[in-house]
Amino acid sequence: MANIQNGPVRPPLKPMPELSGFDMAVPAPPGDGRDPVFAELDERIRQEERQERAKTRNARRKTRARRPSRYARVSTGGKSSAARKVRREPSYAFTAAKQIALQGAAEVRRQFGNCFSRDESQRLANAFRSGIMTKRKPGRRPKKHITAALADWKAGVRGDDLCRAHIRGWDRHSIWRRKQEARMLMDAIRSRRRRDDAKSAR
């Protein structure tokens, strides 16, 4: 008797077709899945790139070594670059003045000993330095191109001729830039003339 149930009837299984050589799965190569021929080629390319970078670094080092240096090529025994500068032979006046300064320092030490503090010793050195080094004139140094422009202005040069002679690129500038630069030049000339007149009136 047939076994009759209320559940669904399972269909019969279909037979599996036979696989040919093209349908069969190809096993993965060992390692990282790359062909060893291509891996060897990549390694050779990386090695050639490393050699090229090494040659470039060596060429740069040789170029830096051949550059002319502002320092003298003398053996300094590992001293700093400041000691490699070309040193002139000291003059006789400098040698004599240095000897006098050393004798004065020795005389101060002999009379007063080590009674000076660090701050007082520094103040003594500054006093000696201020007595040796001459002070330059106070104020800003006069600009050479303003001095030349004032001389031409006093000689009667005016207008574009004055600006063309003392303003760089005057012919290439626009009209608005010319107006600004001409105004600045004339203001500088008037200020210099006023200061010169004040000095001469003293």
C-alpha positions as a printed NumPy array, in Angstrom:
array([[  0.   ,   0.   ,   0.   ],
       [  1.174,   3.5  ,  -0.741],
       [  2.084,   5.617,   2.22 ],
       [ -0.246,   8.585,   1.928],
       [  0.485,  11.626,   4.132],
       [ -0.727,  15.174,   4.251],
       [  2.795,  16.662,   3.768],
       [  4.326,  17.738,   0.451],
       [  5.758,  15.1  ,  -1.809],
       [  9.551,  15.398,  -2.396],
       [ 10.427,  15.215,  -6.082],
       [ 12.981,  12.635,  -7.148],
       [ 16.658,  13.765,  -7.379],
       [ 18.034,  14.482, -10.836],
       [ 21.24 ,  12.758, -11.808],
       [ 24.339,  15.094, -11.829],
       [ 25.919,  15.583, -15.27 ],
       [ 29.504,  14.531, -15.752],
       [ 32.023,  17.444, -15.706],
       [ 34.456,  17.871, -18.554],
       [ 38.   ,  19.21 , -18.303],
       [ 36.882,  22.804, -18.945],
       [ 34.261,  22.769, -16.218],
       [ 36.507,  21.428, -13.498],
       [ 37.846,  23.893, -10.904],
       [ 41.52 ,  24.857, -11.258],
       [ 43.442,  24.645,  -7.965],
       [ 44.9  ,  27.918,  -6.698],
       [ 48.681,  28.281,  -6.935],
       [ 50.624,  28.093,  -3.679],
       [ 51.741,  31.215,  -1.835],
       [ 50.087,  34.561,  -2.551],
       [ 48.401,  33.37 ,  -5.738],
       [ 50.946,  34.983,  -8.084],
       [ 52.938,  33.314, -10.789],
       [ 56.547,  32.822,  -9.587],
       [ 57.807,  34.177, -12.916],
       [ 56.032,  37.508, -12.382],
       [ 57.147,  37.624,  -8.734],
       [ 60.771,  37.25 ,  -9.809],
       [ 60.302,  39.955, -12.439],
       [ 58.823,  42.372,  -9.847],
       [ 61.729,  41.717,  -7.492],
       [ 64.192,  42.449, -10.271],
       [ 62.414,  45.73 , -11.069],
       [ 62.486,  46.795,  -7.401],
       [ 66.196,  46.   ,  -7.206],
       [ 66.913,  48.129, -10.284],
       [ 64.919,  51.031,  -8.799],
       [ 66.936,  50.813,  -5.581],
       [ 70.17 ,  50.918,  -7.575],
       [ 68.979,  53.982,  -9.513],
       [ 68.076,  55.812,  -6.282],
       [ 71.49 ,  54.988,  -4.825],
       [ 73.222,  56.368,  -7.937],
       [ 71.161,  59.579,  -7.698],
       [ 72.094,  60.063,  -4.039],
       [ 75.786,  59.52 ,  -4.775],
       [ 75.665,  62.014,  -7.647],
       [ 74.071,  64.65 ,  -5.383],
       [ 76.721,  64.128,  -2.741],
       [ 79.509,  64.539,  -5.277],
       [ 77.871,  67.705,  -6.62 ],
       [ 77.667,  69.221,  -3.138],
       [ 81.293,  68.296,  -2.513],
       [ 82.42 ,  70.08 ,  -5.701],
       [ 80.594,  73.318,  -4.907],
       [ 82.89 ,  76.258,  -4.053],
       [ 82.767,  77.043,  -0.373],
       [ 83.175,  80.426,   1.281],
       [ 85.258,  78.775,   3.942],
       [ 88.865,  77.799,   3.522],
       [ 89.585,  74.105,   3.061],
       [ 91.798,  73.681,   6.083],
       [ 91.907,  70.99 ,   8.703],
       [ 90.196,  72.314,  11.808],
       [ 90.208,  69.155,  13.875],
       [ 86.424,  68.862,  14.05 ],
       [ 85.783,  72.505,  14.946],
       [ 82.621,  74.342,  13.999],
       [ 82.067,  76.097,  10.683],
       [ 82.837,  79.471,  12.279],
       [ 86.417,  78.325,  12.794],
       [ 86.769,  77.411,   9.106],
       [ 86.489,  80.997,   7.928],
       [ 89.527,  82.501,   6.307],
       [ 91.42 ,  84.365,   9.003],
       [ 93.639,  87.316,   8.22 ],
       [ 96.912,  87.868,   9.878],
       [ 96.454,  90.35 ,  12.771],
       [ 98.116,  93.704,  12.328],
       [100.834,  95.017,  14.614],
       [ 98.475,  97.629,  16.104],
       [ 95.92 ,  94.971,  16.993],
       [ 98.561,  92.761,  18.62 ],
       [ 99.913,  95.662,  20.684],
       [ 96.426,  96.804,  21.727],
       [ 95.493,  93.264,  22.72 ],
       [ 98.6  ,  93.009,  24.875],
       [ 97.736,  96.296,  26.592],
       [ 94.183,  95.069,  27.249],
       [ 95.455,  91.823,  28.762],
       [ 97.871,  93.728,  30.968],
       [ 95.076,  96.016,  32.144],
       [ 92.859,  93.051,  32.988],
       [ 95.726,  91.424,  34.896],
       [ 96.313,  94.658,  36.828],
       [ 92.619,  94.845,  37.78 ],
       [ 92.767,  91.234,  38.972],
       [ 95.921,  91.92 ,  40.959],
       [ 94.487,  94.937,  42.764],
       [ 90.932,  93.735,  43.388],
       [ 91.212,  89.955,  43.201],
       [ 87.998,  87.971,  42.779],
       [ 85.764,  90.394,  44.645],
       [ 83.631,  91.15 ,  41.587],
       [ 80.388,  89.333,  41.01 ],
       [ 79.375,  87.955,  37.644],
       [ 77.193,  90.977,  36.917],
       [ 79.917,  93.445,  37.88 ],
       [ 82.471,  91.656,  35.694],
       [ 80.076,  91.872,  32.771],
       [ 79.562,  95.588,  33.388],
       [ 83.317,  96.148,  33.439],
       [ 83.665,  94.331,  30.123],
       [ 80.849,  96.434,  28.632],
       [ 82.518,  99.633,  29.85 ],
       [ 85.767,  98.594,  28.185],
       [ 83.907,  97.713,  24.985],
       [ 82.059, 101.047,  24.879],
       [ 85.365, 102.86 ,  25.296],
       [ 87.001, 100.97 ,  22.428],
       [ 84.201, 100.783,  19.849],
       [ 83.17 , 104.103,  18.331],
       [ 79.481, 104.922,  18.236],
       [ 77.898, 105.66 ,  14.889],
       [ 75.775, 108.707,  14.309],
       [ 72.224, 108.463,  15.675],
       [ 69.289, 108.239,  13.324],
       [ 68.709, 106.49 ,  10.059],
       [ 71.308, 106.477,   7.352],
       [ 70.427, 108.684,   4.365],
       [ 69.39 , 106.764,   1.266],
       [ 71.683, 107.202,  -1.698],
       [ 68.976, 107.42 ,  -4.36 ],
       [ 67.161, 110.174,  -2.436],
       [ 70.439, 112.11 ,  -2.164],
       [ 70.97 , 111.786,  -5.917],
       [ 67.36 , 112.784,  -6.634],
       [ 67.732, 115.884,  -4.429],
       [ 70.901, 116.86 ,  -6.26 ],
       [ 69.144, 116.554,  -9.645],
       [ 66.138, 118.473,  -8.327],
       [ 68.404, 121.306,  -7.19 ],
       [ 70.01 , 121.231, -10.652],
       [ 66.611, 121.913, -12.25 ],
       [ 65.463, 118.436, -13.306],
       [ 61.693, 118.14 , -13.007],
       [ 58.747, 115.97 , -14.027],
       [ 59.135, 112.695, -15.892],
       [ 62.865, 113.174, -16.401],
       [ 63.438, 113.224, -12.652],
       [ 61.187, 110.223, -12.035],
       [ 62.631, 108.241, -14.951],
       [ 66.153, 108.769, -13.624],
       [ 65.438, 107.73 , -10.03 ],
       [ 62.465, 105.312, -10.181],
       [ 63.159, 101.854, -11.54 ],
       [ 60.815, 100.702, -14.31 ],
       [ 59.129, 104.079, -14.675],
       [ 58.221, 103.587, -18.361],
       [ 56.549, 100.217, -17.698],
       [ 54.313, 101.388, -14.85 ],
       [ 50.708, 102.425, -15.188],
       [ 49.559, 106.005, -14.826],
       [ 48.2  , 105.431, -11.307],
       [ 51.397, 103.795, -10.116],
       [ 53.414, 106.629, -11.642],
       [ 51.376, 109.176,  -9.728],
       [ 51.933, 107.354,  -6.437],
       [ 55.66 , 106.853,  -6.972],
       [ 56.165, 110.451,  -8.12 ],
       [ 54.341, 111.696,  -5.021],
       [ 56.485, 109.498,  -2.749],
       [ 59.696, 110.669,  -4.44 ],
       [ 58.798, 114.342,  -4.087],
       [ 57.826, 113.849,  -0.426],
       [ 61.206, 112.243,   0.252],
       [ 63.01 , 115.074,  -1.565],
       [ 61.158, 117.724,   0.462],
       [ 61.854, 115.922,   3.746],
       [ 65.552, 115.606,   2.94 ],
       [ 65.774, 119.253,   1.924],
       [ 64.03 , 120.327,   5.136],
       [ 66.438, 118.282,   7.289],
       [ 69.459, 119.601,   5.417],
       [ 68.266, 123.177,   5.885],
       [ 67.725, 122.541,   9.619],
       [ 71.261, 121.159,   9.969],
       [ 72.801, 124.071,   8.117],
       [ 70.891, 126.571,  10.277],
       [ 72.42 , 125.244,  13.484]])
